[in-house]
Amino acid sequence: MDRTAGQIGAARLYPHQEPFIRHRIEVGDGHSLYAEESGNPEGRPVVVLHGGPGGGCSPFMRRFFDPAHYRIVLFDQRGCGLSTPHASVEANTTQHLIADIERIRDTLGIAAWAVFGGSWGATLALAYAQTHPKAVTALILRGVFLGERSELDWFYGGGAGRFWPDRWADFRAPIPSEEQGDLIAAYHARLFSGDEPAERHFARHWIMWENGLAGMDIPHPGAAASDYSRAFARLECHYFRNGCFLDEGQLLRDRARIEHIPCQIVQGRYDMVCPPDAAWRLAEGWHGCRLRMVPVSGHALSEPRIAAELVAVMDELRGQKG
């Protein structure tokens, strides 16, 4: 089950590639999704599920896949990136996103695809695969997050703050002391106040806390663009306040539905955002799952050892049927 990845230097990513087609897909409820395809139009399909919720896709996410072999599908989930309406949480739940992925697959005429997702993207990948197992040929997960209460308590209840007390203090500072017992609820009230400048202010604090712990050595995270920060913080807080719209323990409870699907997990040994025990619990006893514990690495997709291991996984997958 467990393999510690080798000491890997700078990641050998595939060259930047432009999409060969961009799509605007209407999914109902007033939502319009941005999707794109790059690589080989006749290649093995793989869909990339970004993190957050609310993180959106970036060109960097195309570079883990051999463009001669893979048909790479990226899309921005409801409310973020180039999807509209921006920063909207109306009709925006895990179940809506699962339906959206199926809508995209059907629109593109893809019978089944590999699903590649990290952090929240791993959560969504598992939930999607458990709902539509026949549509998934392989799972490639990074920085596993199971959407459980214990994981939210770790990150927003002080666990991670014991390792980063300075940044934890910065995160709590805008919230009155009497509300600091439930920071998700406190931030939610402010991110949905209707006062957009105030929402942007609190969104900045929300995203700086997460970004500041994403990598092994981040001197101090820079501020993200305010539109991006607001969408990211609103969507993430909305999902977390609602338990990710999953039953507690659901993804482990329903693992039997996907145990026939080959799964590769790439997990940073020192991931402060999504600690490795979630990846371990997911992989334990799953014979078709390989857990790659990456040394001296945290959470971020861009960390050199994480990125190199993901490229290696996708290169290995090229030679497999599916």
C-alpha positions as CSV (number, residue, x, y, z in Angstrom):
1,M,0.0,0.0,0.0
2,D,2.7,2.5,1.1
3,R,5.7,3.5,-0.9
4,T,7.9,6.4,0.0
5,A,8.8,8.2,-3.2
6,G,12.5,8.6,-4.0
7,Q,14.4,11.8,-3.5
8,I,13.4,13.7,-6.6
9,G,14.8,17.0,-7.8
10,A,13.1,19.6,-10.0
11,A,10.0,18.2,-11.6
12,R,10.2,17.4,-15.3
13,L,6.8,18.9,-16.4
14,Y,5.5,18.7,-20.0
15,P,5.8,21.9,-22.0
16,H,3.0,24.4,-21.8
17,Q,0.3,23.7,-24.3
18,E,-2.7,25.7,-25.4
19,P,-6.2,24.1,-25.5
20,F,-7.3,22.9,-28.9
21,I,-10.9,23.8,-28.0
22,R,-12.7,25.8,-25.3
23,H,-16.2,25.2,-24.3
24,R,-19.0,27.1,-22.6
25,I,-21.4,24.5,-21.0
26,E,-24.7,25.4,-19.6
27,V,-25.6,23.2,-16.6
28,G,-28.8,24.8,-15.4
29,D,-29.6,26.8,-12.2
30,G,-28.2,29.9,-14.0
31,H,-24.6,28.4,-14.1
32,S,-22.4,28.4,-17.1
33,L,-19.1,26.4,-16.9
34,Y,-15.8,27.1,-18.7
35,A,-14.2,23.9,-19.9
36,E,-11.2,23.2,-22.2
37,E,-9.5,20.4,-24.0
38,S,-5.8,20.1,-24.7
39,G,-3.3,17.4,-25.8
40,N,-4.4,14.7,-28.2
41,P,-8.0,14.8,-29.3
42,E,-7.8,11.0,-29.9
43,G,-5.9,10.3,-26.7
44,R,-6.8,8.7,-23.4
45,P,-9.3,11.1,-21.7
46,V,-8.4,12.5,-18.2
47,V,-10.4,15.1,-16.4
48,V,-8.7,17.4,-13.9
49,L,-10.7,18.4,-10.7
50,H,-9.2,21.5,-9.1
51,G,-9.1,22.2,-5.4
52,G,-10.7,24.7,-3.1
53,P,-13.7,24.5,-3.5
54,G,-13.3,27.7,-5.6
55,G,-9.7,27.4,-6.7
56,G,-10.3,27.2,-10.4
57,C,-8.0,25.8,-13.0
58,S,-4.7,27.1,-14.4
59,P,-2.5,26.4,-17.4
60,F,0.0,24.7,-15.0
61,M,-2.5,21.9,-14.5
62,R,-2.1,20.8,-18.1
63,R,1.6,20.0,-17.7
64,F,1.4,16.7,-15.8
65,F,0.2,14.9,-18.9
66,D,2.0,13.7,-22.1
67,P,0.1,15.7,-24.7
68,A,0.8,13.1,-27.3
69,H,-1.1,10.5,-25.2
70,Y,-3.7,12.2,-23.2
71,R,-6.9,14.1,-24.1
72,I,-6.8,16.6,-21.1
73,V,-10.1,18.1,-19.9
74,L,-10.0,21.0,-17.4
75,F,-13.0,23.0,-16.2
76,D,-13.8,25.6,-13.6
77,Q,-16.3,24.4,-11.1
78,R,-19.5,26.5,-10.3
79,G,-18.8,30.0,-9.1
80,C,-15.1,30.2,-9.8
81,G,-12.5,30.8,-12.5
82,L,-14.1,31.6,-15.8
83,S,-17.4,30.0,-14.9
84,T,-20.3,32.2,-14.1
85,P,-21.9,33.7,-12.0
86,H,-18.7,34.5,-10.2
87,A,-18.5,33.7,-6.4
88,S,-22.0,32.4,-6.4
89,V,-23.1,29.7,-3.9
90,E,-26.6,29.4,-5.3
91,A,-27.3,25.8,-6.4
92,N,-23.7,25.0,-5.6
93,T,-23.2,21.7,-3.7
94,T,-21.2,18.6,-4.2
95,Q,-24.1,16.9,-5.8
96,H,-24.4,19.7,-8.3
97,L,-20.7,19.4,-9.2
98,I,-21.0,15.6,-9.6
99,A,-23.8,16.2,-12.1
100,D,-21.7,18.8,-13.8
101,I,-18.9,16.4,-14.4
102,E,-21.3,14.0,-16.0
103,R,-22.7,16.7,-18.1
104,I,-19.3,17.6,-19.4
105,R,-18.4,13.9,-20.1
106,D,-21.6,13.5,-22.0
107,T,-21.2,16.8,-23.9
108,L,-17.7,15.8,-25.0
109,G,-18.7,12.3,-26.0
110,I,-16.4,10.5,-23.6
111,A,-17.3,7.0,-22.5
112,A,-15.1,6.9,-19.5
113,W,-12.0,8.8,-18.2
114,A,-9.3,8.9,-15.7
115,V,-10.0,11.4,-12.9
116,F,-7.1,13.5,-11.5
117,G,-7.8,15.6,-8.4
118,G,-6.0,17.1,-5.5
119,S,-7.2,18.4,-2.1
120,W,-10.8,19.3,-2.6
121,G,-10.4,17.9,-6.1
122,A,-9.6,14.5,-4.5
123,T,-12.8,14.7,-2.4
124,L,-14.8,15.5,-5.5
125,A,-13.1,12.7,-7.5
126,L,-14.0,10.1,-4.8
127,A,-17.6,11.3,-4.5
128,Y,-17.9,11.4,-8.3
129,A,-16.4,7.9,-8.8
130,Q,-18.6,6.4,-6.0
131,T,-21.7,7.9,-7.8
132,H,-20.6,7.0,-11.4
133,P,-18.1,4.1,-11.1
134,K,-18.5,3.0,-14.7
135,A,-17.4,6.4,-15.9
136,V,-14.0,6.2,-14.2
137,T,-11.0,4.2,-15.5
138,A,-8.5,5.3,-12.9
139,L,-8.2,7.7,-9.9
140,I,-5.1,9.9,-9.4
141,L,-5.4,11.7,-6.1
142,R,-3.1,14.2,-4.4
143,G,-3.2,15.6,-0.8
144,V,-6.3,13.6,0.2
145,F,-9.2,15.4,1.9
146,L,-12.1,13.3,3.0
147,G,-14.4,16.2,4.0
148,E,-14.6,15.0,7.6
149,R,-15.2,17.1,10.7
150,S,-11.9,16.1,12.2
151,E,-10.1,17.5,9.1
152,L,-11.9,20.8,9.4
153,D,-11.2,20.9,13.1
154,W,-7.5,20.3,12.5
155,F,-7.2,23.2,10.0
156,Y,-9.8,25.7,11.4
157,G,-9.8,24.7,15.1
158,G,-6.2,25.1,16.1
159,G,-4.4,21.9,15.2
160,A,-2.4,23.3,12.3
161,G,-2.1,26.5,14.3
162,R,0.1,24.8,16.9
163,F,2.7,24.4,14.2
164,W,2.2,27.9,12.8
165,P,1.1,30.1,15.7
166,D,2.1,33.3,14.1
167,R,0.0,32.7,11.0
168,W,-2.8,31.3,13.1
169,A,-2.8,34.5,15.1
170,D,-3.1,36.5,11.8
171,F,-6.1,34.3,10.8
172,R,-7.9,34.8,14.0
173,A,-7.1,38.5,14.4
174,P,-10.1,39.9,12.4
175,I,-12.6,37.9,14.4
176,P,-13.8,39.0,17.9
177,S,-12.5,36.7,20.6
178,E,-16.1,35.6,21.6
179,E,-16.5,34.2,18.0
180,Q,-13.2,32.4,17.7
181,G,-14.6,29.1,18.9
182,D,-16.1,28.5,15.4
183,L,-14.0,30.4,12.9
184,I,-15.8,28.8,9.9
185,A,-19.1,30.2,11.1
186,A,-17.5,33.6,12.0
187,Y,-15.9,34.0,8.6
188,H,-19.1,32.8,6.8
189,A,-21.1,35.6,8.4
190,R,-18.6,38.1,7.1
191,L,-18.0,36.6,3.7
192,F,-21.7,36.7,3.0
193,S,-22.4,40.1,4.6
194,G,-23.4,41.8,1.4
195,D,-20.7,44.4,2.0
196,E,-18.4,43.6,-0.9
197,P,-15.3,45.6,0.3
198,A,-15.7,43.9,3.7
199,E,-16.1,40.5,2.1
200,R,-12.8,41.1,0.1
201,H,-11.0,42.0,3.3
202,F,-12.0,38.9,5.2
203,A,-11.4,36.7,2.0
204,R,-7.8,37.9,2.0
205,H,-7.3,36.7,5.6
206,W,-9.0,33.4,4.8
207,I,-6.9,32.6,1.7
208,M,-3.6,33.8,3.3
209,W,-4.0,31.3,6.1
210,E,-4.4,28.4,3.7
211,N,-1.8,29.6,1.2
212,G,0.7,30.2,4.0
213,L,0.6,26.5,5.0
214,A,0.4,24.9,1.5
215,G,4.2,24.5,1.0
216,M,7.2,23.4,3.0
217,D,8.9,26.7,2.9
218,I,6.8,29.8,2.1
219,P,8.4,32.9,3.7
220,H,5.1,34.7,3.6
221,P,2.3,34.2,1.1
222,G,1.6,37.0,-1.3
223,A,-1.9,38.4,-1.5
224,A,-4.0,36.9,-4.3
225,A,-6.2,39.0,-6.6
226,S,-9.2,40.2,-4.7
227,D,-11.8,38.7,-7.1
228,Y,-10.1,35.4,-6.9
229,S,-9.8,35.6,-3.1
230,R,-13.4,36.4,-2.7
231,A,-14.7,33.6,-4.8
232,F,-12.3,31.1,-3.2
233,A,-13.1,32.1,0.3
234,R,-16.9,32.3,-0.2
235,L,-17.1,28.9,-1.9
236,E,-14.7,27.1,0.4
237,C,-16.4,28.5,3.5
238,H,-19.9,27.6,2.1
239,Y,-18.8,24.0,1.5
240,F,-17.1,23.6,4.8
241,R,-19.9,25.1,6.8
242,N,-22.2,22.5,5.2
243,G,-19.9,19.5,5.8
244,C,-18.9,19.5,2.1
245,F,-22.5,18.3,1.5
246,L,-21.4,14.7,2.4
247,D,-22.5,12.4,5.2
248,E,-19.8,12.2,7.9
249,G,-17.5,9.4,6.8
250,Q,-19.3,8.9,3.5
251,L,-16.2,8.5,1.3
252,L,-14.7,5.8,3.4
253,R,-18.1,4.2,4.0
254,D,-18.7,3.8,0.3
255,R,-15.2,2.9,-0.8
256,A,-16.4,-0.6,-1.8
257,R,-18.1,0.9,-4.8
258,I,-14.8,1.9,-6.3
259,E,-12.3,-0.7,-5.1
260,H,-12.2,-2.2,-8.6
261,I,-10.9,1.1,-10.0
262,P,-7.1,1.5,-9.9
263,C,-6.0,4.4,-7.7
264,Q,-2.8,6.2,-7.1
265,I,-2.3,8.6,-4.2
266,V,0.5,11.1,-4.1
267,Q,0.7,12.5,-0.5
268,G,3.2,15.0,1.0
269,R,4.6,13.6,4.2
270,Y,4.4,17.0,5.9
271,D,1.1,18.2,4.4
272,M,-0.2,20.7,7.0
273,V,-3.5,21.4,5.1
274,C,-4.5,17.8,4.5
275,P,-2.5,15.6,6.9
276,P,-1.4,12.2,5.6
277,D,-3.6,10.1,7.9
278,A,-6.6,10.7,5.6
279,A,-4.6,9.2,2.6
280,W,-3.5,6.3,4.8
281,R,-7.0,5.5,6.0
282,L,-8.3,5.7,2.4
283,A,-5.6,3.4,1.0
284,E,-5.5,0.9,3.9
285,G,-6.9,-2.5,2.7
286,W,-7.6,-1.2,-0.8
287,H,-5.6,-3.7,-2.9
288,G,-5.9,-1.7,-6.1
289,C,-4.6,1.5,-4.4
290,R,-1.0,2.6,-4.2
291,L,-0.1,5.3,-1.7
292,R,3.1,7.2,-2.5
293,M,4.2,9.2,0.5
294,V,6.5,11.9,-0.7
295,P,9.3,13.0,1.6
296,V,10.1,16.7,2.5
297,S,6.9,17.8,0.9
298,G,3.7,19.6,1.9
299,H,0.4,20.2,0.2
300,A,1.0,22.3,-2.9
301,L,0.6,20.8,-6.4
302,S,3.7,22.9,-7.5
303,E,6.1,21.5,-4.9
304,P,8.9,19.9,-6.9
305,R,8.7,16.3,-5.4
306,I,4.9,16.3,-5.6
307,A,4.9,17.5,-9.2
308,A,7.6,15.0,-10.2
309,E,5.7,12.1,-8.6
310,L,2.5,13.1,-10.4
311,V,4.2,13.2,-13.7
312,A,5.7,9.8,-13.0
313,V,2.2,8.4,-12.2
314,M,0.7,9.7,-15.4
315,D,3.7,8.4,-17.4
316,E,3.2,5.0,-15.9
317,L,-0.5,5.1,-16.7
318,R,0.3,5.7,-20.4
319,G,1.2,2.0,-20.8
320,Q,-1.8,0.6,-19.1
321,K,-5.1,-0.2,-20.7
322,G,-8.2,1.9,-19.9
